[in-house]
């Protein structure tokens, strides 16, 4: 869940999706839970958590992503937290 109860205002653009693919796809959570098989497949900070079931927080790469800084995000684990 996002801290405010709603997703941060990360724009859903092709450019942001491309940036996301460079970071999300190498994250431990993404790999462990095979998040490319569920919706949303990327840009969890803008689209919300993955629909994958029974996920655990095992590592977060969100703070390393340029979108994290650009949009002043906090917390992380956007793929897991509903």
Order of alpha helices (4+ residues) and beta strands (2+ residues): alpha-alpha-alpha-alpha
